Amino acid sequence: MSKFNFWNWYAKWYDRFEGQRANRDIPLIKELAQFSLEDKVLDLGGGTGRVSEKIKDLVDEVIVADTSFGMLKEAAKKGLKTFSFAVLPLSFPDETFDKILLIKALHHFSYPEEYLKETYRMLKRGGALIIEDPDYDRWLIKISLTLVEKFLDPNVRGYTKSQIKNLLERSSFKNINIQRWRLGYFVKAVK
Ligand SMILES: C[S@@+](CC[C@H](N)C(=O)[O-])C[C@H]1O[C@@H](n2cnc3c(N)ncnc32)[C@H](O)[C@@H]1O
């Protein structure tokens, strides 16, 4: 029996319900990533391409990678390059990308450390990983993730700022910079 994937079901409504509110993060993503026209960017857990759509003209190439076929279908409708996968490792060679984005996605992944190690492998030397995630140090987030989101997506698991820093250090990232943003945080880490 095939496993229910919440994101396949939600894909058609995602941009309409989340887009406008979520898009407040775009200026900060651009500021942290400092995109250049030569950049190859992987938007991992990039879903409908909400972020990729806003940065595609600033870089050489952006690829939206996701495990949800439904979400990627919406990204493809926007003319974005998509990459569908079910398990790690991803089939990109070592040191392929200048920037990797993990926006509002890591807390949905079942194997966070494996994913971070994989992003490290795929980043070029000096390349940057940008993460946006809910801040599990905050009670409101603890309640919302455990009581609401977990019912919709059983993989959901929040990380405090020190947990995310530890995970990144264990994956060999350097210059880990974490800043609070609304009810979450942004992280920039360098290979
Ligand atoms: C909240 S959405 C965020 C989408 C997009 N990054 C954004 O900010 O609009 C979370 C995304 O993570 C994806 N996802 C969940 N588990 C995943 C996994 N193990 N690997 C890759 N993507 C995954 C979901 O399919 C969904 O598209």
The ligand as an ORCA input file, in Angstrom:
! r2SCAN-3c Opt
* xyz 0 1
  C       6.954     23.667      4.109
  S       7.403     22.999      2.532
  C       8.638     24.179      2.074
  C       8.750     24.352      0.589
  C       9.685     25.480      0.130
  N      11.046     25.273      0.596
  C       9.177     26.821      0.603
  O       9.835     27.450      1.444
  O       8.124     27.235      0.123
  C       8.387     21.560      2.966
  C       8.860     20.776      1.750
  O       9.776     19.761      2.177
  C       9.544     18.634      1.353
  N      10.089     17.448      1.987
  C       9.603     16.758      3.044
  N      10.419     15.725      3.340
  C      11.427     15.776      2.425
  C      12.587     14.998      2.212
  N      12.863     13.953      2.985
  N      13.410     15.349      1.194
  C      13.135     16.418      0.412
  N      12.058     17.205      0.568
  C      11.223     16.866      1.562
  C       8.038     18.583      1.190
  O       7.651     17.756      0.100
  C       7.736     20.066      0.991
  O       7.792     20.407     -0.378
*
